[in-house]
Amino acid sequence: MRLFVTNLDGVKAGTMLSLYAWLWGVEVTIKELKGGLHLGQMQVTRDADRVARSVALSVCAYLLFVRLYGREEASGQPWSLFRLKQRFHADLMREQGDRTERQWQRKLKQYADAA
């Protein structure tokens, strides 16, 4: 059983639950921004422009992750920023490994051609 307390007069239970569900989505998004993208932990001064840019940077990174991987994750299963971030890191490491392998293959070919 859950108990919801509000200071809104005359609000029906269904309306209250809808508002709570919307607010919960906002809270989860903020939690993901803070935990997944370290919003609020950046080294910025109290200059309003710098603070605004640091928030905008985190939101842009969030939107980039959703744009890159969100369609695949939207197949009906719940997803989170943390899962998208893990996929990004895995793809990045795979790309780096492939790049390193190609560089070594080129070097080995050069040595074989020189011999």
NUMIBA-624312 format. One record per residue: residue in three letters; x, y, z of N, C-alpha, C, CB in turn. Coordinates in steps of 0.001 Angstrom, whole numbers, padded with zeros to 6 digits, always signed. Glycine has a CB too. Layout:
AlaXYZXYZXYZXYZ/...
END
This chain:
Met+000844-001176+000000+000000+000000+000000+000886+001235+000000-000958+000000+001215/Arg+000536+002210-000799+001291+003455-000865+000403+004599-000420+001833+003705-002290/Leu+001017+005556+000201+000306+006741+000666+000929+007951-000008+000359+006871+002225/Phe+000120+008705-000724+000589+009917-001387-000010+011113-000663+000206+009925-002905/Val+000844+012051-000295+000409+013253+000394+000624+014431-000540+001173+013450+001741/Thr-000369+015281-000661-000269+016430-001540-000899+017650-000888-000932+016139-002884/Asn-000475+018798-001342-001091+020038-000873-002036+020612-001927-000012+021069-000515/Leu-002315+019832-002982-003221+020256-004030-004657+019958-003596-002885+019552-005373/Asp-005501+020976-003601-006893+020788-003188-007728+020264-004345-007484+022103-002662/Gly-008594+019331-004045-009560+018846-005012-008982+018046-006158-010294+019972-005557/Val-007838+017430-005979-007222+016640-007039-007696+015198-006911-005666+016725-006974/Lys-008153+014631-008016-008609+013247-008014-007416+012308-007925-009442+012943-009272/Ala-007667+011089-007473-006594+010103-007290-005905+009795-008613-007151+008809-006674/Gly-006654+009651-009684-006060+009351-010986-005151+010459-011469-007138+009105-012007/Thr-005574+011703-011262-004755+012848-011648-003479+012886-010822-005540+014159-011482/Met-003623+012602-009540-002463+012604-008645-001461+011524-009066-002908+012381-007179/Leu-001955+010348-009409-001066+009268-009833-000383+009603-011158-001847+007955-009961/Ser-001095+010263-012064-000491+010689-013329+000625+011701-013089-001557+011292-014256/Leu+000374+012655-012211+001402+013645-011877+002615+012979-011239+000832+014713-010932/Tyr+002355+012027-010351+003450+011321-009684+004266+010512-010697+002899+010394-008577/Ala+003590+009847-011635+004296+009054-012645+005178+009953-013509+003290+008282-013529/Trp+004668+011120-013887+005460+012061-014679+006671+012533-013874+004597+013271-015117/Leu+006433+012895-012609+007513+013360-011747+008554+012271-011539+006961+013822-010402/Trp+008112+011030-011432+009048+009924-011239+009972+009797-012455+008283+008597-010997/Gly+009447+009975-013654+010282+009944-014851+011340+011032-014838+009426+010082-016085/Val+010981+012202-014378+011931+013308-014261+013009+012953-013242+011206+014619-013854/Glu+012610+012382-012110+013576+012011-011068+014559+010959-011566+012848+011492-009828/Val+014067+009976-012300+014941+008925-012827+015929+009512-013827+014111+007805-013490/Thr+015461+010428-014666+016346+011068-015642+017448+011856-014943+015545+011991-016569/Ile+017089+012604-013913+018099+013368-013162+019083+012429-012488+017429+014275-012108/Lys+018582+011320-011940+019470+010346-011295+020448+009768-012316+018649+009211-010633/Glu+019959+009471-013525+020843+008950-014560+021871+009986-014986+020035+008496-015762/Leu+021456+011241-015108+022403+012294-015472+023475+012455-014409+021674+013620-015684/Lys+023081+012389-013153+024061+012540-012072+024962+011324-011962+023354+012779-010743/Gly+024390+010146-012027+025174+008933-011848+025913+008499-013093+024294+007832-011397/Gly+025261+008585-014246+025860+008085-015474+026774+009063-016169+024805+007684-016402/Leu+026450+010344-016077+027245+011350-016785+027901+012348-015837+026373+012093-017776/His+027806+012100-014562+028469+012897-013532+028040+014361-013521+029952+012820-013716/Leu+026764+014600-013804+026236+015960-013742+026389+016481-012318+024742+016008-014195/Gly+026905+017661-012181+027096+018257-010870+028462+017989-010276+026054+017763-009941/Gln+029256+017122-010912+030583+016817-010395+031693+017452-011223+030780+015325-010342/Met+031304+018165-012260+032301+018821-013109+032917+019998-012370+031669+019291-014439/Gln+034152+020260-012672+034869+021357-012036+034542+022649-012761+036396+021100-012033/Val+033540+023344-012296+033182+024630-012881+033133+025665-011761+031813+024551-013640/Thr+033281+026901-012157+033167+027977-011187+031696+028314-010984+033961+029225-011647/Arg+031423+029305-010207+030037+029711-009992+029518+030610-011106+029906+030420-008664/Asp+030330+030804-012122+029920+031597-013272+028719+030923-013935+031094+031765-014284/Ala+027642+031644-014090+026390+031072-014590+026548+030481-015985+025300+032130-014604/Asp+027344+031109-016827+027540+030582-018182+028230+029223-018165+028357+031564-019018/Arg+029233+029080-017324+029952+027803-017240+029059+026708-016668+031215+027954-016378/Val+028277+027036-015679+027359+026051-015099+026341+025624-016149+026640+026628-013845/Ala+025811+026585-016879+024829+026265-017927+025455+025374-018995+024278+027559-018572/Arg+026695+025646-019379+027363+024818-020388+027615+023407-019861+028690+025464-020818/Ser+027958+023278-018586+028212+021940-018050+026925+021120-018014+028822+022031-016641/Val+025808+021752-017705+024525+021052-017725+024162+020694-019162+023412+021917-017079/Ala+024349+021633-020071+024028+021385-021483+024885+020256-022040+024231+022664-022318/Leu+026151+020191-021650+027035+019132-022115+026546+017761-021654+028457+019377-021621/Ser+026131+017652-020406+025609+016386-019892+024335+015981-020614+025348+016488-018393/Val+023449+016929-020837+022197+016626-021532+022482+016214-022978+021242+017848-021496/Cys+023426+016884-023629+023782+016515-024999+024370+015105-025054+024780+017526-025582/Ala+025205+014755-024090+025765+013406-024038+024658+012377-023839+026807+013295-022910/Tyr+023709+012684-022976+022567+011798-022741+021784+011595-024038+021644+012373-021637/Leu+021501+012686-024726+020747+012598-025970+021523+011849-027051+020387+013991-026462/Leu+022844+011995-027053+023668+011262-028011+023580+009762-027760+025129+011727-027934/Phe+023681+009337-026503+023542+007917-026180+022180+007384-026593+023757+007689-024689/Val+021141+008150-026325+019794+007719-026696+019672+007636-028216+018731+008686-026120/Arg+020250+008596-028915+020183+008605-030381+020957+007437-030976+020727+009926-030933/Leu+022139+007143-030421+022967+006070-030962+022397+004688-030683+024356+006162-030396/Tyr+021897+004469-029467+021523+003127-029053+020073+002984-028604+022411+002694-027958/Gly+019355+004069-028511+018002+004020-027958+017013+003256-028806+017498+005393-027761/Arg+017139+003336-030115+016193+002629-030995+016291+001127-030802+016452+002984-032468/Glu+017514+000623-030681+017703-000810-030487+017183-001249-029123+019181-001177-030631/Glu+017357-000403-028132+016921-000747-026780+015420-000586-026608+017645+000108-025763/Ala+014772+000149-027496+013348+000428-027350+012475-000723-027817+012988+001671-028113/Ser+013019-001904-027866+012285-003058-028358+011328-003629-027306+013257-004128-028805/Gly+010915-002831-026394+009954-003278-025397+010568-003593-024045+009246-004475-025898/Gln+011874-003708-023972+012532-004009-022706+012941-002718-022024+013757-004917-022923/Pro+012923-002697-020696+013377-001490-020008+014869-001272-020244+013082-001583-018498/Trp+015267-000025-020338+016666+000308-020564+017026+001506-019702+016941+000600-022064/Ser+018303+001736-019587+018766+002865-018789+020005+003462-019437+019064+002432-017331/Leu+020348+004621-018989+021544+005288-019479+022776+004441-019184+021684+006682-018847/Phe+022785+003761-018051+023947+002959-017682+024179+001838-018702+023763+002369-016271/Arg+023112+001212-019186+023242+000163-020196+023732+000763-021519+021890-000569-020400/Leu+023190+001915-021902+023639+002567-023135+025108+002942-023039+022795+003816-023427/Lys+025509+003420-021882+026902+003817-021670+027826+002596-021751+027060+004522-020302/Gln+027399+001459-021209+028193+000237-021296+028361-000202-022749+027540-000884-020476/Arg+027279-000117-023525+027368-000483-024935+028317+000451-025680+025979-000454-025584/Phe+028265+001745-025362+029163+002706-025985+030615+002358-025680+028843+004127-025509/His+030907+002057-024422+032273+001702-024032+032722+000419-024739+032369+001530-022499/Ala+031835-000574-024819+032187-001826-025488+032472-001579-026968+031057-002863-025327/Asp+031635-000787-027623+031866-000465-029038+033171+000291-029228+030703+000359-029597/Leu+033450+001233-028330+034675+002013-028409+035908+001116-028261+034678+003105-027333/Met+035865+000193-027300+036996-000714-027094+037155-001669-028280+036811-001515-025789/Arg+036052-002134-028836+036113-003018-029999+036734-002277-031188+034696-003542-030363/Glu+036322-001042-031397+036886-000239-032482+038379-000027-032299+036180+001107-032569/Gln+038786+000277-031070+040204+000499-030792+040997-000777-031036+040405+000985-029344/Gly+040461-001913-030621+041134-003189-030875+041266-003465-032358+040384-004327-030207/Asp+040209-003219-033121+040259-003421-034577+041283-002499-035225+038874-003184-035201/Arg+041323-001243-034778+042272-000279-035331+043710-000720-035047+042017+001127-034748/Thr+043962-001169-033834+045301-001620-033461+045697-002842-034281+045366-001941-031955/Glu+044755-003766-034466+045047-004953-035270+045377-004573-036714+043857-005924-035239/Arg+044639-003654-037304+044919-003217-038677+046309-002578-038772+043840-002217-039156/Gln+046671-001782-037756+048000-001162-037766+049092-002219-037731+048157-000205-036578/Trp+048928-003242-036889+049921-004307-036795+049973-005121-038081+049615-005220-035607/Gln+048819-005344-038706+048799-006085-039967+049564-005320-041055+047341-006343-040415/Arg+049383-003993-041099+050119-003179-042070+051618-003239-041814+049640-001726-042022/Lys+051999-003163-040527+053428-003211-040196+054033-004573-040584+053638-002942-038680/Leu+053295-005648-040261+053795-006970-040603+053929-007137-042113+052876-008045-040035/Lys+052979-006569-042853+053057-006637-044322+054265-005874-044831+051775-006077-044964/Gln+054534-004702-044224+055709-003925-044628+056986-004719-044376+055758-002581-043872/Tyr+057065-005384-043218+058265-006183-042904+058376-007367-043847+058230-006677-041440/Ala+057243-007986-044192+057287-009134-045117+057687-008685-046503+055927-009847-045172/Asp+057191-007525-046933+057561-006997-048248+059029-006607-048293+056693-005791-048603/Ala+059568-006100-047188+060966-005666-047141+061907-006866-047122+061213-004781-045910/Ala+061442-007991-046643+062319-009173-046545+062404-009908-047801+061863-010094-045493/
END
